[in-house]
Amino acid sequence: MKKTVDIGDFSKIPFGRTPEDGKYCAQNFRKKILVPALNEYDEVEVLLDNVEADYEYGSSFLHEAFGGLVQHEKFEVDVLDKKLRIVTSYEDIKAESWDYIHAPDKYQ
């Protein structure tokens, strides 16, 4: 089964790494949305473009949301390679997110 997660349903301006940065932080997105979806579904598609116009993702958000799947939630990289699809019209955002998954400790 497949699950589509639209980040715009979480927040139009997702920001920060931890709850100290606000309730629409990466840690909440990862723990409340991504982890349950990855645990329940065979494929999880994450749509990243449904945010405010001209919004730019901070590296701390992407690192915590996606790298945190490996670093904190202990997902195996090969499992994420098979189950997770990051969908955005910005190739640099997609590449950065996958870099954090493949080498989360490199980007502390």
C-alpha positions as CSV (number, residue, x, y, z in Angstrom):
1,M,0.0,0.0,0.0
2,K,1.1,3.5,-0.7
3,K,0.7,6.7,1.4
4,T,1.1,10.2,0.1
5,V,2.2,12.8,2.6
6,D,1.8,16.4,1.6
7,I,3.9,18.7,3.8
8,G,1.4,21.5,3.2
9,D,-1.1,19.5,5.3
10,F,1.4,19.8,8.2
11,S,2.4,23.4,7.6
12,K,2.8,25.9,4.7
13,I,5.9,27.2,6.5
14,P,7.7,24.2,8.1
15,F,10.5,25.6,10.2
16,G,13.3,24.6,12.6
17,R,14.7,21.4,13.9
18,T,13.1,20.7,17.3
19,P,9.9,21.8,19.2
20,E,11.8,24.6,20.8
21,D,11.8,26.2,17.3
22,G,8.0,25.8,17.0
23,K,5.3,23.2,16.6
24,Y,5.9,23.0,12.8
25,C,9.5,21.8,13.2
26,A,11.2,18.9,11.5
27,Q,11.2,16.7,14.6
28,N,7.4,16.8,14.8
29,F,7.0,16.2,11.1
30,R,9.3,13.2,11.3
31,K,7.8,11.7,14.5
32,K,4.1,12.5,13.9
33,I,3.9,12.0,10.2
34,L,6.8,10.3,8.5
35,V,7.6,7.5,11.0
36,P,4.0,6.3,11.4
37,A,3.6,6.4,7.6
38,L,6.8,4.4,7.0
39,N,5.9,1.9,9.7
40,E,2.4,1.3,8.2
41,Y,2.9,1.6,4.4
42,D,5.0,-0.2,1.8
43,E,5.7,3.1,0.0
44,V,5.6,6.7,1.3
45,E,5.6,9.6,-1.1
46,V,6.4,12.9,0.4
47,L,5.3,16.0,-1.5
48,L,7.4,19.0,-0.6
49,D,6.1,21.7,-3.0
50,N,2.8,22.7,-1.3
51,V,4.3,25.5,0.9
52,E,4.1,29.3,0.8
53,A,5.2,30.9,-2.4
54,D,9.0,31.7,-2.3
55,Y,9.4,29.5,0.8
56,E,12.9,27.9,1.1
57,Y,13.6,24.9,3.3
58,G,16.3,25.3,5.8
59,S,19.0,22.7,5.9
60,S,18.2,22.1,9.6
61,F,14.7,21.1,8.8
62,L,15.7,18.7,6.0
63,H,18.4,17.2,8.0
64,E,16.2,16.6,11.0
65,A,13.2,15.4,9.0
66,F,15.0,13.0,6.7
67,G,18.5,12.4,8.2
68,G,16.7,11.9,11.5
69,L,15.0,8.8,10.1
70,V,18.3,7.1,10.1
71,Q,20.1,8.9,12.9
72,H,17.3,9.0,15.5
73,E,14.6,6.5,14.3
74,K,17.1,3.9,13.2
75,F,15.6,3.2,9.8
76,E,18.0,1.4,7.5
77,V,19.1,3.4,4.5
78,D,18.3,0.5,2.1
79,V,14.8,0.3,3.5
80,L,14.3,4.1,2.9
81,D,15.7,3.8,-0.6
82,K,12.9,1.3,-1.4
83,K,10.0,2.8,0.6
84,L,10.5,6.6,0.5
85,R,9.9,8.9,-2.5
86,I,10.7,12.6,-2.0
87,V,8.8,14.6,-4.6
88,T,9.6,18.2,-5.4
89,S,10.2,20.3,-8.5
90,Y,13.5,21.4,-6.9
91,E,16.2,18.9,-7.6
92,D,18.6,20.5,-5.1
93,I,16.0,20.0,-2.2
94,K,15.6,16.4,-3.2
95,A,19.3,15.8,-3.5
96,E,20.0,17.5,-0.2
97,S,17.3,15.4,1.6
98,W,18.8,12.2,0.2
99,D,22.3,13.3,1.2
100,Y,21.0,13.6,4.8
101,I,19.5,10.1,4.6
102,H,22.7,8.5,3.2
103,A,25.1,10.3,5.5
104,P,23.3,11.9,8.4
105,D,26.3,12.0,10.7
106,K,28.3,14.0,8.1
107,Y,26.1,17.0,8.5
108,Q,26.0,17.7,12.2
